[in-house]
Amino acid sequence: MILITGATGFIGRTLIRHLSEVGYPLRALLRPSPRTPRLPKGVPIEVAVVSLADARGLRAALRDVQTVFHLASAEGQGSRGDLLAADINGTENLVNAAADAGVERIVYLSHIGAARASGYPAFKAKGIAEEHIRHGRVPYTILRTSLVYGPEDRFTNNLARLIRASPGIFPIPLGGRTVVQPLWVEDLVTCMIWSLQKEETINQVFDLGGSEFFTLQQIIEIIMQVTNRHRYLVPISPITLRALTVLFESFIPSFPVSAFWLDYFAVNRTCAVDSMPRVFGLMPARFTYRLDYLIRKPLLQRTWEGLASGASSLMETLRSSRSR
């Protein structure tokens, strides 16, 4: 049995789909919420509704579990997220409960640049969480990634939304030459699964990035080209950009950029280009080859596909009810 935390995120959903195709029995750990969880449709998976703060509930959720993929984080909630509760204390509770339950491996998804001494909250929280895992009693594999992109991500999709909504100009950090290595989500998930099959990955930390280096400006220019939305780039002070982001985030709950998001471009997040081929024998996809999902389809086509998807779901529900 494999337990996945953070299963409703875009990486978690991709991981569940791949694990299900391989045939692993799966269990998703979901925090209590009034919202319907966004789990992949048509995938057999158990659900345990437990908070990472509930030690007793975690031990129950980990019964018969051999492997934990720990993806849960408060980063996606922006200023409303509690990194201390979710990333730091939550990871410590999970590690202790996993040790008591006899879990054989924890695979933890972290960031390149994660460190307790980091001045950026997200990287600091990930660094402390890594320490809890390394000092715990459960064998581990820690995968530190650069920016991960793919359908429904909060990286390229949010940039595309902002570019489309911008009135002819688009702000970028003044003098920003920070470099990142965008990593295709399918490549990352493949490495996560393969890490279970390699004994040499036990109790190891790996940095994973794509095959190319880009600055934020280059990424924005590529997305403008893919979406056919050309804007004039206006450099502004990083402090001003962060202040504006915090202001908009406070008044617009669905604002697509957060202060945590800006932290991703505050420091270089790179690793050796051959890190993935050397460890996992996989050549990462090129960034510009995997952005077709950003191209908006005509309204009529999107409407038709939505109706078709709804009809398909209804027929599947009816078939399931009849089989009972």
For each residue, the residues with C-beta under 8 A, 3 or more apart:
1: 25 26 27 64 65 66 67
2: 19 24 25 26 27 65 66 67 68 69
3: 27 28 29 48 61 62 65 67 68 69
4: 7 12 15 16 19 26 27 28 29 68 69 71
5: 12 29 52 68 69 70 71 72 94
6: 9 11 12 70 71 72 73 109
7: 4 12 13 15 16 28 29 30 37 39 45 71
8: 12 13 28 30 37 38 39
9: 6 12 13 71 76
10: 13 14 150 151 152 153 154 185
11: 6 14 15 71 109 148 150 185 188 189
12: 4 5 6 7 8 9 15 16 28 69 71
13: 7 8 9 10 16 17 38 39 40 152
14: 10 11 17 18 150 185 186 189
15: 4 7 11 12 18 19 69 71 189 192 193
16: 4 7 12 13 19 20 26 28 39 40 43 45
17: 13 14 20 21 40 43
18: 14 15 21 22 189 190 193
19: 2 4 15 16 22 24 26 193
20: 16 17 23 24 26 40 43 44 45
21: 17 18
22: 18 19 193
23: 20
24: 2 19 20
25: 1 2 46
26: 1 2 4 16 19 20 43 44 45 46
27: 1 2 3 4 45 46 47 48 61 65
28: 3 4 7 8 12 16 37 39 45 46 47 48
29: 3 4 5 7 48 50 52 58 61 72
30: 7 8 33 37 47 48 49 50
31: 49 50 51 52 72
32: 49 50 51
33: 30 37
34:
35:
36:
37: 7 8 28 30 33 47
38: 8 13
39: 7 8 13 16 28 43 45 47
40: 13 16 17 20 43 45
41: 313
42: 316
43: 16 17 20 26 39 40
44: 20 26
45: 7 16 20 26 27 28 39 40
46: 25 26 27 28
47: 27 28 30 37 39
48: 3 27 28 29 30 57 60 61
49: 30 31 32
50: 29 30 31 32 54 57 58 60 61
51: 31 32 54 57
52: 5 29 31 58 72 85 86 89 90 91 93 94
53: 85 89 90 93
54: 50 51 57 58 93
55: 58 59 93 96 97
56: 59 60
57: 48 50 51 54 60 61
58: 29 50 52 54 55 61 62 93 94 97
59: 55 56 62 63 97 100 101
60: 48 50 56 57 63
61: 3 27 29 48 50 57 58 65
62: 3 58 59 65 68 97 98 100 101 103
63: 59 60 101
64: 1
65: 1 2 3 27 61 62 68 98 101 103
66: 1 2 103 104 105
67: 1 2 3 103 104 105 106 107 196
68: 2 3 4 5 62 65 94 98 103 105 106 107 138
69: 2 3 4 5 12 15 107 109 192
70: 5 6 91 94 106 107 108 109 133
71: 4 5 6 7 9 11 12 15 109
72: 5 6 29 31 52 86 87 90
73: 6 76 81 83 86 87 125 126
74: 77 81 82 83 85 86 87
75: 78 81 83 87 122 258 260
76: 9 73 81 154
77: 74 80 81
78: 75 81 249 255 258 259 260 261
79: 246 249 250 258 259
80: 77
81: 73 74 75 76 77 78 86 260
82: 74 85 86
83: 73 74 75 86 87 88 121 122 125
84: 87 88 89 125
85: 52 53 74 82 88 89 90
86: 52 72 73 74 81 82 83 89 90
87: 72 73 74 75 83 84 90 91 125 126 128 129
88: 83 84 85 91 92 125 128 129 132
89: 52 53 84 85 86 92 93
90: 52 53 72 85 86 87 93 94
91: 52 70 87 88 94 95 108 129 132 133
92: 88 89 95 96 129 132
93: 52 53 54 55 58 89 90 96 97
94: 5 52 58 68 70 90 91 97 98 106
95: 91 92 98 99 106 132 133 136 137 138
96: 55 92 93 99 100 136
97: 55 58 59 62 93 94 100 101
98: 62 65 68 94 95 101 103 106 136 138
99: 95 96 102 103 136 137 138
100: 59 62 96 97
101: 59 62 63 65 97 98
102: 99
103: 62 65 66 67 68 98 99 106 138
104: 66 67 138 139
105: 66 67 68 138 139 140 141 196 202
106: 67 68 70 94 95 98 103 133 136 138 139 140 141
107: 67 68 69 70 140 141 142 143 192 195 196
108: 70 91 129 130 133 140 141 142 143
109: 6 11 69 70 71 143 145 192
110: 114 126 129 130 142 143 144 145
111: 114 122 123 126 144 145 264 269
112: 144 145 146 207 208 209 269 270 271
113: 118 120 123 144 267 268 269
114: 110 111 118 123 124 126 127 129 130 144
115: 118 123 124 127
116: 124 127 128 131
117: 124 127
118: 113 114 115 123 124 127
119: 124
120: 113 123 124 263 266 267
121: 83 124 125 260 263
122: 75 83 111 125 126 260 263 264
123: 111 113 114 115 118 120 126 127 263 267
124: 114 115 116 117 118 119 120 121 127 128
125: 73 83 84 87 88 121 122 128 129
126: 73 87 110 111 114 122 123 129 130
127: 114 115 116 117 118 123 124 130 131
128: 87 88 116 124 125 131 132
129: 87 88 91 92 108 110 114 125 126 132 133
130: 108 110 114 126 127 133 134 142 205
131: 116 127 128 134 135
132: 88 91 92 95 128 129 135 136
133: 70 91 95 106 108 129 130 136 138 140 142
134: 130 131 140 142 203
135: 131 132
136: 95 96 98 99 106 132 133 140
137: 95 99
138: 68 95 98 99 103 104 105 106 133
139: 104 105 106 202 203
140: 105 106 107 108 133 134 136 202 203
141: 105 106 107 108 195 201 202 203 204 206
142: 107 108 110 130 133 134 204 205 206
143: 107 108 109 110 188 191 192 195 206 208
144: 110 111 112 113 114 205 206 207 208 271
145: 109 110 111 112 148 183 188 207 208 209
146: 112 180 181 182 183 208 209 210 269 270 271
147: 155 180 181 182 183 264 269
148: 11 145 153 155 182 183 184 185 188
149: 153 155 156 182 183 184 185 287 290 291
150: 10 11 14 153 184 185 186 290 293
151: 10 157 185 293
152: 10 13 157
153: 10 148 149 150 156 157 185
154: 10 76 157 158 256 261
155: 147 148 149 158 159 182 261 264
156: 149 153 159 160 182 219 223 291 294
157: 151 152 153 154 160 161 256 293 294
158: 154 155 161 162 256 257 261
159: 155 156 162 163 219 220 223
160: 156 157 163 164 223 227 229 294
161: 157 158 164 165 256
162: 158 159 165 166 170 256 257
163: 159 160 166 170 220 223 224 227 229 231
164: 160 161 227 229
165: 161 162
166: 162 163 169 170 231
167:
168: 231 232
169: 166 231 232 233 234
170: 162 163 166 220 231 232 233 234
171: 233 234 235 236 241 244
172: 176 216 217 220 233 234 235 236
173: 176 216 235 236 237 238 241 265
174: 235 236 237 238
175: 235
176: 172 173 215 216 217 235 238 265
177: 215
178: 215 216 265 266 267 268 269
179: 213 214 215 268 269 270
180: 146 147 209 213 214 215 216 219 264 265 268 269 270
181: 146 147 209 210 211 212 213 214 269 270 271 273
182: 146 147 148 149 155 156 209 210 212 214 219 287
183: 145 146 147 148 149 187 188 208 209 210 284
184: 148 149 150 187 188 210 284 285 287 290
185: 10 11 14 148 149 150 151 153 188 189
186: 14 150 189 190 285
187: 183 184 190 191 210 276 282 284 285
188: 11 143 145 148 183 184 185 191 192 208
189: 11 14 15 18 185 186 192 193
190: 18 186 187 193 194 280 282
191: 143 187 188 194 195 206 208 276 279 280 282
192: 15 69 107 109 143 188 189 195 196
193: 15 18 19 22 189 190 196 197
194: 190 191 197 198 280 282
195: 107 141 143 191 192 198 201 206 280
196: 67 105 107 192 193
197: 193 194
198: 194 195 201 280
199: 202
200: 204
201: 141 195 198 204 206 279
202: 105 139 140 141 199
203: 134 139 140 141
204: 141 142 200 201
205: 130 142 144
206: 141 142 143 144 191 195 201 275 279
207: 112 144 145 271 272 275
208: 112 143 144 145 146 183 188 191 271 275 276
209: 112 145 146 180 181 182 183 269 270 271 273 275 276 284
210: 146 181 182 183 184 187 284 285 286 287
211: 181 273 283 284 285 286
212: 181 182 286 287
213: 179 180 181 270
214: 179 180 181 182 218 219 222 287
215: 176 177 178 179 180 218 219
216: 172 173 176 178 180 219 220 265
217: 172 176 220 221 233
218: 214 215 221 222
219: 156 159 180 182 214 215 216 222 223 287
220: 159 163 170 172 216 217 223 224 233
221: 217 218 224 225 233
222: 214 218 219 225 226 287 288 291
223: 156 159 160 163 219 220 226 227 291 294
224: 163 220 221 227 228 229 230 231
225: 221 222 228
226: 222 223 288 291 292 294 295
227: 160 163 164 223 224 294 295 296
228: 224 225
229: 160 163 164 224
230: 224
231: 163 166 168 169 170 224
232: 168 169 170
233: 169 170 171 172 217 220 221
234: 169 170 171 172
235: 171 172 173 174 175 176
236: 171 172 173 174 240 241
237: 173 174 240 241
238: 173 174 176 241 242 262 266
239: 242 243
240: 236 237 243 244
241: 171 173 236 237 238 244 245 262
242: 238 239 245 246 259 262
243: 239 240 246 247
244: 171 240 241 247 248
245: 241 242 248 249 255 257 258 259 261 262
246: 79 242 243 249 250 259
247: 243 244 250 251
248: 244 245 251 252 255 257
249: 78 79 245 246 252 255 257 258 259
250: 79 246 247
251: 247 248
252: 248 249 255
253:
254:
255: 78 245 248 249 252 258
256: 154 157 158 161 162
257: 158 162 245 248 249 261 262
258: 75 78 79 245 249 255 261 262
259: 78 79 242 245 246 249 262 263
260: 75 78 81 121 122 263 264
261: 78 154 155 158 245 257 258 264
262: 238 241 242 245 257 258 259 265 266
263: 120 121 122 123 259 260 266
264: 111 122 147 155 180 260 261 269
265: 173 176 178 180 216 262
266: 120 178 238 262 263
267: 113 120 123 178
268: 113 178 179 180
269: 111 112 113 146 147 178 179 180 181 209 264
270: 112 146 179 180 181 209 213
271: 112 144 146 181 207 208 209 275
272: 207 275 278
273: 181 209 211
274: 277 278
275: 206 207 208 209 271 272 278 279
276: 187 191 208 209 279 280 282 283 284
277: 274 280 281 282 283 284
278: 272 274 275
279: 191 201 206 275 276
280: 190 191 194 195 198 276 277
281: 277
282: 187 190 191 194 276 277
283: 211 276 277
284: 183 184 187 209 210 211 276 277
285: 184 186 187 210 211 289 290
286: 210 211 212 289 290
287: 149 182 184 210 212 214 219 222 290 291
288: 222 226 291
289: 285 286
290: 149 150 184 285 286 287
291: 149 156 222 223 226 287 288 294 295
292: 226 295
293: 150 151 157
294: 156 157 160 223 226 227 291
295: 226 227 291 292
296: 227 302
297: 301 302 305
298: 301 302
299: 302 303
300: 303 304
301: 297 298 304 305
302: 296 297 298 299 305 306
303: 299 300 306 307
304: 300 301 307 308
305: 297 301 302 308 309
306: 302 303 309 310
307: 303 304 310 311
308: 304 305 311 312
309: 305 306 312 313
310: 306 307 313 314
311: 307 308 314 315
312: 308 309 315 316
313: 41 309 310 316 317
314: 310 311 317 318
315: 311 312 318 319
316: 42 312 313 319 320
317: 313 314 320 321
318: 314 315 321 322
319: 315 316 322 323
320: 316 317 323 324
321: 317 318 324
322: 318 319
323: 319 320
324: 320 321
